[in-house]
Structure formats: structure tokens, C-alpha cells
């Protein structure tokens, strides 16, 4: 299996890139200078790193997360790095009124919005599905419905600025994998909703881009703590991942695959040989380390 991976992954990655994507427009940090950007889930992990990259690009930042103390530290660092401005709103996306509060803060502060980066996530387990329907319902509220609510609240401002929506998703939202059924369900929902919304924008000539970011295993503290004991793959760096997300949103790309070679290859393999894809996926887990 290891030899097959070494042979097929590079070839499939090149094939996917050639088939689905033309050469992207060159990215320049000037694209973000002075832009008004909301980043959710910004107190740690990929969201925190996106905030720092955007700060260096001299964007205006409004950051959200649950923990106020962590947000304060991130905002302080953003200002040190050169952000045009940086502020935060702390709160939980379990609160159905919170998305409107965040967007209203952006409108009152800036009078508009150029980019909405949806990155927050609720806690879930990495294990066999335990039959807990209530957990899935709660996770859908945070990982999916709050994304919809944020988009609905922000859309008038984004239509005015002809801005961008960037949705941070996962390989688990494109292909089923073991031990992540609740999480995967919420990510599949994101793909369905935002891909459909993109079509409606095109039909109605709404010039707001939607970029869906399909991420593999990233070395965030939460991800490593949750799955490192059971996944053979080496995680990709969160700093680079965060930068690629920003680039893809600025360039108004349809999708980002990161790490590009691995994610792109696995998606193509799923399309042409789904049973082999599933077998390859299962081989990447140390099942003996999963405790029911």
C-alpha cells in the first residue's frame, strides 16, 4: 500500500490540477490592504494564523471566538503586526443571535464588509458513532447553521462591496471517513448549501464569490490532540494553510485543496475508483488505537 501511495498520489494530484483548474491569477498582498474582514474561530489554530497574515497585509480585522482572553491577545498581536485596525467580539455560535451581532459590529465600525471568513467549529469526538443524535443536532447548529446565519446577515454588505465568502471545510465534507460521522455530516452540509448558493449568485448576477476550502490534516493543537494517536499521516503546517486560504479567497477561487497534492489526489481517486479510495482511507488509520 505504501508503494502505491508513492506512485499514485503525485500522478493523481497533477492530473486533478490539470483537469479542474487553470493557472490562477497571481496573488498580491495589496489585494487585502485596507479590506474589511471578519474571521470567525480566530482565537487559535488556523483562524489565529489567518488573522496574523491579514494583519501583515494591513487589513481591517474583526475577530470572533468564544474565549475573550485569547481574542484579546490575538488582537494585540495583529496591531503589532501592522493591521489597519483590529477588534473582537467574543461569544458562542450556539447563540443563534450572535451572527447578527458580529455583522452589526462590522457595519457600525466600518460601514461595510469585503470578506467573510467562516472558520469556527464545535467540539466533537473522534471515535465510532455512538448513536447520539442530540450531539449531531448541536454540532449542526455550530458547524453549519451558524455559517448560514452569518452569511445571511453579511450578504447585504458583501453585495454592496462585491466581496467574498470563504468557507473553511474539510476532506470529511467531500468523502466519508471512519470515526468522524457527526463532523463529516456538518461539513457535507456546508458543501451542499454553499455550492447551491454559488449557482444562485451566478443566475442572479450577484458578484459575491464563494470559496470552499477543502483541508486535510493540519497541525492545529486541537486536531493533533484529537487524532494524532490514530492517523498515520503527518499534519500540514497551519501557517501555510492559513495563507493559502486567504490567497484563495482574494483570488475568488471556487475551491482550495490543501495540502493540494494529497487532497486533490484523494478526491480524484474517489471519483474514479471509490472502493479503492475507501480501502486506502481505512489503511491510514491505526484502528487498534481507537477505543470505543
Number of C-alpha atoms within 10 A of each C-alpha: 9 9 7 9 13 10 10 13 19 14 13 20 21 14 15 19 17 11 10 8 11 8 7 10 11 7 13 12 15 11 13 23 17 18 20 26 24 25 24 28 24 29 27 19 19 26 25 23 20 25 33 27 22 27 26 19 21 24 26 28 27 25 26 27 23 18 16 15 10 15 23 18 11 23 25 13 16 26 19 12 17 18 24 19 16 23 20 23 21 20 17 19 25 18 11 15 14 19 24 17 15 22 24 16 16 24 15 9 13 12 11 23 26 23 27 25 26 24 22 26 21 16 11 15 15 18 17 13 14 12 9 9 11 9 15 17 12 17 21 23 20 21 26 22 19 24 24 18 18 23 20 13 16 25 20 13 18 22 17 14 16 16 24 25 24 27 24 21 28 23 22 20 20 19 17 15 15 16 19 16 19 22 22 21 19 23 22 19 18 24 20 12 13 20 15 11 13 18 13 12 14 12 9 9 9 15 16 21 23 24 26 25 25 24 22 20 21 22 19 18 12 13 14 16 10 15 17 17 14 18 18 12 12 11 16 16 14 20 19 16 23 21 17 18 27 21 19 22 25 23 18 19 20 16 17 24 24 23 19 17 18 17 23 25 24 25 20 19 21 16 11 10 12 15 12 12 19 17 11 17 15 14 14 14 20 13 15 8 10 14 8 8
